Amino acid sequence: MLTGTIRNDIDKLWEKFWTGGIANPLTVIEQISYLMFARMLDMQDDASERKARGNKDFDRIFPNTPEGQLLRWKNFKNMAGKEMLKHLKQNVFPFFATLGSSQHDGAANALAHIGAYMQDADLEIKNESVLVAAVEMIEKLPLTQSDVKGDIYEYLLSKLTTAGINGQFRTPRHIIDAMIELLAPQADETICDPACGTAGFLARTMEYLNRVNSSEAGTFTDEEGNIHYTGDLLEPHRKHINSNMFWGFDFDTTMLRVSSMNMLLHGVSGANILYQDSLNKSVKDNYPAQEQDFFDVILANPPFKGSLDEVNTNPDVLGMVKTKKTELLFVAHILRALKLGGRAAVIVPDGVLFGSSNAHQQLRSELIENNQLEAVISLPSGVFKPYAGVSTAIIIFTKGGTTDQVWFYDLQADGYTLDDKRTPIKDNDLPDLLTQYADYRSTRISGKTTKKWQDKTQKAFFVNKEDIATQKYDLSINRYKQVVYAEEIYISPKVLLSELKKMEQDILKDLSDLEAML
């Protein structure tokens, strides 16, 4: 959690960018990302230098030349605004693009995954005072604290929620957290988001892992009462976490830059954030190992709208569901990418649940007959406002086996108003969802009866596979939920008319009395 001071500093800087002529929130986040990256590179070289204990041949990021050392944050942060503007544009930013290239090895080469997306990085700050203010603010940020770094970036990305620019928006943080809790990823698993955007699912998974893998000694509270989790119990898995655990694919290079920085600031130095349209047939050539039977966990909110040209779509995905609709193709791709026993939580538009086309029925049949569809969680229609009012649901499934019953949950409130403002309120079904699903899963695993969830008038209930199959695999909650209507007793029309006549007579008497007084 961030202190109020840090939030205020970020808000002031945001306003400074706005008044300085940069109104696009994504551009602001990019520019702040570049400057944070510059400082973190310098911090990394400082740490390597201290470990070397005076040995000048340590593994450097910056060349040990006067020009190379001038690229370091500590050596340009105090330049005059005009001079620093020119230096960053002509020297520092071009240096970012070389990281990971054949020009470098060692520590610099380890940053290749970020350097690849810095090729077209450009300083878009034109106002000298804005640049100086940004550098001063970033100099004050506690970037040595991994969890605070992540919170800083999450707070920056939250600005996209209110802005809604370029069709890009984040899945609400509390919805992401609930999906992660439902799947409970483990520290030795591989985790993927095939349409990662800003890497919200991956970054929040790292925060979840830190929280559930912190000892008492590794948990502390700051001066404002915020709890911080160091994830000290993750040390045996640190190599796996830094290089093999996290995988994110997207074909928007801006998003890839933002998501790479997001993971770096969440303490993951080597997340696999990769340029790739997950549905394109090129995935079979570029990432053949990851395209099928690879991941333990997939968390995703893939694009709802749009259709693809079949010529360029992965033929193996089309073999599972012949359609041009991206929301169906992504679910099929996720099924293929999971290893046997792997599990997924995916946000889908309600049309996926009840669509009557052959492709819709084919996909739902595949989920139920050849895999384990665990749960369908209906979300309120305003959960993605102000961007879209489309009704959605979270589907949870495990690859392999077959389905005998599906658990449904009617989530009517998520702790925020369902209008465009999305302000916090007390009504929130998410804690109950997590509690009931954990209870349901433990009951299922233990082999005990699940009769508790037979009542279809409640928020949570299950439906047997046979009942779903007879409804053409319709998975909309309204198909099965039973609504109890309270009996209303109305006044007899004769009594009502009699009362109306009496009221009219009273009014006429009052008017007559008033007339007599004139």
N, C-alpha and C positions, 0 to 999 in steps of 0.2 A: 504494500500500500504506500502511496505517496504522501508526503507531508503537505500541509496547506501551502507552505512557502514555495515548494517546487511547483505545485499546480499554478500558483499565482504567477511565478516567473514564466512558465510556459504560456499562460494566457496572455501575459503582457507581450511576450515575443510574437505570439500569433497575431495580436493586434498590430504590432510593429510591421510585420510582413504585409498585412492588409493595407495599412496606410502607405506602405512603401511600394504598392502597385502589384503585389502578388496575391491574387484573390482565390486562386484554385487551391483548395486544401491539400490535394495530392502533391502539387508542386511544392508547397510549404514543407510537407513531410519529407519529400525527397531531398530538399536542400538542407534541412536539419539533419537528415540521415547522413549525408555526405560529410558534414562537419563533425558529427559524432564519430563517424568512421575514421576521420583524420586523427581525432584525438585518441581513439582506441588503438590505432596503429602505433602512435607515439608511445602510449602506455605499454604496449607489448614490447617495444624495443627497450624501454626503460627496464622492464622486468627481466628481459634477457641479459641486459648489461649488468644488472645487480647479481644475477646468478653466475655470470662469468667472472666476477670478482677482479675486475681490472684487466682481464684478458681481452685484447682488442680484436681477436679473431672469432668472437661469438657470432651466432647465427643472426644476421641483421635483416631487417625489412628495408631500411633506408640505406642507400650507398654511403660508404664512409668517405665522402668527399664534401667539400664546402657546399657545393650545389645540392648534393643529396641530403645533407643534414638540414639545409634550409627548407626542405619539404616537411620537416617534422613540426607538429603542432606547437610545441614549446618554443620553436624558433621563429614562427611567423605570427603567433597569436597577438603579439604586441605591436605589430606593424601599424602604420597609419592606414586609415580606411582605403584611400585611393591606391596605395602601394599594395596592400593585402588583396584587394579586389583583382588587381592585375596578376599578382603572383599565383593566386588560387586558380584563376582561369587559364593561365599560360603554362603553369608548372605542376601544381599539386593535383588538379583533376586529371590531366593527362597521365600522371604517374599512377593513379588508381587503375587506369585501364591496362597497365602493363603487369599488374599483379597476377601471378600464376602463369605468366608467359615464359618462354625460353630464356628471357633476360634475367630471370630470377630463379632461385632455388630455395630450399630450406623453408624458413618461416614465411617468406613472401609467397612462395609457391603454394603453401598450404591454404592461402586465401584465394586460390584460383576460382572457386565457385562464386565468389563475390566479384572478383576482378572481371570475370566474363560478362557480368551485367553492368559493369562500369564503363564499357567501351564507348557508349554515347552519353556518359554523364557530363553535364554541363552546368556551370555556375549561372543560374538565372537571376541571381540577386544583382540588381543594378545600382541600388541605393547604398552608398558607403555606410551610412549610419545604421541601416538594417543589418549589414554584415557585421559591423563592430558589436552591435547589441546581441546578435546571434552567437558570436564567438564568446562574448563575456558570459552569456547565460550557460552555454555548454561547458565552459570552463568551471562553472560552479556545480554542475551536476555530479552526483556521487556515482560515477560510472565504474567504480571499483566494486560495487555491490551488485551481484548478478541479478538478484530478484528485484532490486530497485530499478536497474536498467530496463528490465522487462516491463515494469509498471510504467516507467516513463514513456516507453514506446507505445504501450497499450493506450495510455492517455492521449498521445498524439493521434493514434489511429481512431480513437473515439470521435475525433473531430469529423471524420468522414461520415459518421452516423447522422450528424445533423446537417451535413452539407449535401450529400447525395449527388456527387458529381460524376460525369462520364459513365453513368450506369454502374459504377463500382460502389459496392457497399459491403460492410462487414456483417456477418451473421452476429446477432446480438450476443454479447459475451456470456450472459447468464444462460442462454440456450446452448451455447457451445459447452459450457461447464457441465450442464445437466447431461448432455450426450456423452461426455467423457466419463462422468460418474456412472452412467448406465453400463458402459462397456468395461470400465475399470482396467485400463491398459497396464501392463507389467513392464518392469525395467529391462527385461531381456527380449522384448518383442520388437517387431518392425511395424512402423505406423505410417500410413500414407493418407494424403488428401490429393485426389486426382485433378482437382480444379482449385488449387490452394489459395489464389488471390493474395491476401496479405498474410497468409499462414496462421490465421487465428486459431484453427484447430490444433495445429502442431505446437505453437507457442504455448497455448493454454494446457496442452497435454504435459509439456515440460513443467509447468507450474504445478499441475496436479501431482506429478511424480515427485517433485520436491516436497510437496506438502505431506504426502503419505509415506515418504521415506526420509523424514527428519527425526532424529532422536531428540530427547529432551534437551540435551546440550546443544543441539543444532537448531533449536528454535528460540527466538528472542523477540522481545517487544520493544519498539522504539518509544521515543518520548511522547508521541501522540497516541500511544496505545495500539498501534498497528502491529500485527504479528508477522514475523518474517521466518521463512523456512529455508534453510541452507541446503537441504537434500544431502546431508553428510553420509547417509546410509547407502547412497547411490555410487559411492566410490568404486566398488568392484565392477560396476557396469559403465564406468565413465568413458572408456574407449568406444564401446558399442554405441553409447548415446551420442558421442561427438561425431561418429562417422557412418554408422549403419542403421540407426534406429529410425530417423525421420526422413521421409520422402515426400516432396511436393512437386506437382507438375502444373504448369500454366504456359500460355503462349502470349502473354502480355509482358513485355520486358520491364515495364514500369512496375508492375506487380511483383515481378521476380526480384527486382532490386529492393523493394520495400520488404518483401517476405524474407529475403536473405538477411537483411539487417535486423528484422524482427527476431529471427532465430539466433543470430549472433548476440543480440542484446539480452536474450533469454538464456545465455550461457552455453549455447550449442554452436561450436565453432565450425563444424563440418557437416551441417545438414545438407541433404541432397535436394536442393531446390533447382529444378531443371526445366529448361525450355522444351515443352512438348505439348501438343494437343493430344490429350489422352485417348480421344476417339479416332484420331487419324491413323491410317494404316501404317504410317512411318514409325509408329511406336514399336512395331514388331521388329524393325531393323535397328532402331536406336536403343531400345531398352527391352530386348527379348526376354531377359531373365525376370524383369519386374512386371511384364505384361500379363503373365499367367502364373498362378499358384505360388505367389511370393510373400504376400503380406499377412501378418497376424491380425492387424486391426486397420480398418479404413473408416475415417470420419469425413463426411463431405456434405456440402450444400451446393451441388452442381447447378449449372445454369438451367433455369426452368423453360425458357423460351428459345425458339430457334429450331432450325432443321438443317441437316447436313446433306451434302452431295454423296450419294451412295458410292460413287466411284472412289472417293477419298477416305471412306470409312473403313475401319478395321473389319475385314470380312468375317473373322471369327466372332466378333460381336454381332454382326448382322445375322450370322448363323443362329444365334440365340434368340434374337428378336428383330424381325425384318421391319424396319421403320426408319423414318428420317428424324423423328422427334428426339431431341438431345436428352430429355429427362428419362426416357426409357433406355436409350443407349448407354447412358452413364451407369444405371443400375446393373445392366448386363455386363458392362466393362468391370465394375466393382466385383461382381460375382466371379468373373474370370481371374481377376488379379489376386483375390484372396487365396491363401493356401487352404487345404482341407482342414476344417475346424476353425478357420479364421472367422472373425466376426466384424460386422459393420453396423454403423448407425448413420443413416442417410436421410436428409430432408428432401421430400418430394412434394410436388403440387398434388392436390386431391384428385386431379384427373387421372393420375397413375393408379389410384386406388379403385376407381369405378369406371374408367373408360371402357367403352364397349367394342372398340376395334379389335381385330384379331391380334395385333401386336400387344395391346394392353393385356388381353386375356392370356396370351402366350407367356408374357413376362410373369404375371402373377401365378400362373400355373407352375412355371419353373421354380419360383421362390418357394412354393408350398409343396410340390410333389417331389422335387429333387434336392431341396435344401430345408433348413429349419427357419421358418419365419417366426421369430420369437414374439415380436410386439409391434403394434401400430398405435402411435401416440398422436392423437388429433390436436393440432395447435390452433389457437385463436387466430382469426383471419387478419387481425391488425398487427401481428408480431413483426412483420417486415416493413411496417410503415416508417417513414413517409414514402418509401420507394414503391411498394406494391401492397395491394390489399388482398392478394390471392390467398385462398385457404390452402394450408399445407399440413403435412404430417411427418413425423419421424418414424421410419421403419427400421427395425432392428432384426438382423438375420445372421445366421451362421451357415457357412458353406458346408454342404454335404448333409447326409441323412435325409429325413423327411419330417414333415410337420404333422403333429397330431392335434394341436390346438394353438390358437393365436390369442395373445393377451392384448386387450384394448384399454386405452385410457383416454378419457375426455378431458383434456386440459383446457379449462375455460379462462383462467387468469394466470398471467406470468409475472405479476408484480409491477406491471406498468399499465398505464391507460392505453387503450387500443386505438387512439386517434393519432394524428400526425405528430403531436408533441411528445408522446410516450413518456409521460412523467411518472415517477414512482408512486405506487399505491400499496395498501396493506394486503389486498387480495392476491394470493399467490399459491397456485397448486403445485409448483415444482417440488417443494420439500415432500409433499404427500406422494407425488409421483415416484420420487427416488426411494422413499420408504416402502411403498407398496410393491414396486418392482423388485427390490432386493428381497422382500419377504416372499414374493411369488417365485423368484428364481431359486431361493434356498429351499422352498417347499418342493419344487419340481426336482431339484438335484437330490434331495433326501428321499424322494420316492413317495412322499406323503400325498394325501388327497388335496386337490386344489378347489374343493367345493366352496371355499370362502368367496371365490370370485365367480360363482355361477349366477348371481343376481344381476341381471342386465339392466336394472334401473339405477345401478350405482355408477360412480365415475370409472371404476376399474372392473373389468369382467373379462372372461375368456369365451371364445367360441370354438366349437369343435370343427375340425377340418371338414368333416362330411357336410356340415351345414354351409360352410363357405363354398365348397365345391358345387353344391346344388345351386348356388347363386352366381354361377360363372366366375367364381373366385373374387367376387366383389369384396373389397376390404374397407369400404367406407363405414365409419362407425355408426352412422345413422341407419344403416341397413339392419343393424343388430341391436342397437340400444333401445330399450323399452322406456317410453316416457309415461310417467304416472300423472294423470290429470286430476287435479282436485275438483270435486263436484261443486258447482256454483248454484246457489239457490236464488232465483230471481223473484221479484214481486209480481203477483198476478196482474195481468193487464187491466182487469176490471178494477182492482184496488188502486192501481196507478192512476187510471182515468178519474176515479172518484176523488183521489187526493188532489189532482190537477184542477178539477171543477171547484173543489172547496177553496183552493188557493186563489182561483180566479174570482170567486165570490167575495173573498176577503179583500182582494185588490179593489173590486168595484165599490165595496162598502167604504173603504178608505178614501176613494176618489169622491164619492158622494159627500162624505163628511167634510172633505177639503173644500168642495164646491159650496157647501152651506156656510162656510166661514168667510167667503168672499163678499 
